[in-house]
Amino acid sequence: MTSPTVSHARQLAASGQVAQAVTRLEQASSQGDVDALFCLATWHLAGHGVARDLERARGLLRRAVEIGHVDAALMEIALTANGSGGPVDWTEALARLKIAAQGDPVAQQQLALIERMALAPDGAPVAVPAGEALAGGWDVRLFRQFLTGDECHHVISEGQALLEPAMVIDPRSGRPMPHPIRTSDGGIFGPAREDLVIQAINRRIAAASGTMLSGGEPLTLLRYAVGQQYRQHHDCLPHVRNQRAWTMLIYLNEGYAGGETIFPRLGLSVKGRKGNALLFRNTDAQGQAAEAAVHLGAPVMAGQKWLCTRWIRHDRHDPWNP
């Protein structure tokens, strides 16, 4: 339940009185109002009414956690593990998750899943997953059982609330926009929403693809209902220097008809089973979009298709300033 202070601040911001809203939250935060602390922290993360300040947000979250705010604890854990507003520290994040799990069922569920993963001290997989080549003329690899059933369920359950109509990048403005070429729903696990399970999956993707963890864009959940599809396209972006070099698709369910991932130039069609992952290169030796990587998601004919994707750039990608 939202506190009266936070509700009032949001009303002020909605009416254009943003400075007054921030002042109200700051006053309440100085008096130990835990909801105001958490709200102000999220505003600093988003740059909502205040300058984006990840370090300041971390400090506010820490104060909220000390008072006993559960959501602040989970967000602080995510930011600690991915290095937002401070150094990357998986060990500290895991230690804080264990503390949170003592009284929070959500943290308990995350910890139980993490403890079933074979992870190194930095959260990376102990063993590098091995893939099999699918196309002789291009780098397309299939990783069987890349995720467990419980991991697939976690991605879907945690990402459902984030779903909204999927976008494509406008080649003229570079901004996301709706387009009939892509009719699915998508939800992005931004840095503040990357729980340790999601981050362990991202580390597994980096290991499997032989890429640096910091090159990956946030994991994105996708849902295709009957009739929805992603027409023929290329994952490379227009007018960017730091291009999407790789794509990893992970299939999260079965029991649907249609929905194959098809590479027309390669004569390749993939219907991944639950937990399988598909990795393919998007760029050629010169870093340009390669025609071989053109692909499509065929229309779903029955049921729902769930998958997640992580686009991997040539160089480091800043998720706070994409």
Secondary structure, DSSP 8 states (H G I E B T S, - for coil): ---HHHHHHHHHHHTT-HHHHHHHHHHHHHTT-HHHHHHHHHHHHHTSSS---HHHHHHHHHHHHHHT-HHHHHHHHHHHHHTTTS---HHHHHHHHHHHTTT-HHHHHHHHHHHTS-B-TTSSBSS----EE--TTS-EEEETT-S-HHHHHHHHHHHGGG-EE--EE-TTT--EE-BTTB--EEEE--GGG--HHHHHHHHHHHHHHT--GGGB---EEEEE-TT--EEEE-S--TT-SS-EEEEEEEE-----EE--EEETTTTEEE---TT-EEEEE-B-TTSSB-GGG-EEE--EEES-EEEEEEEEESS---TT--
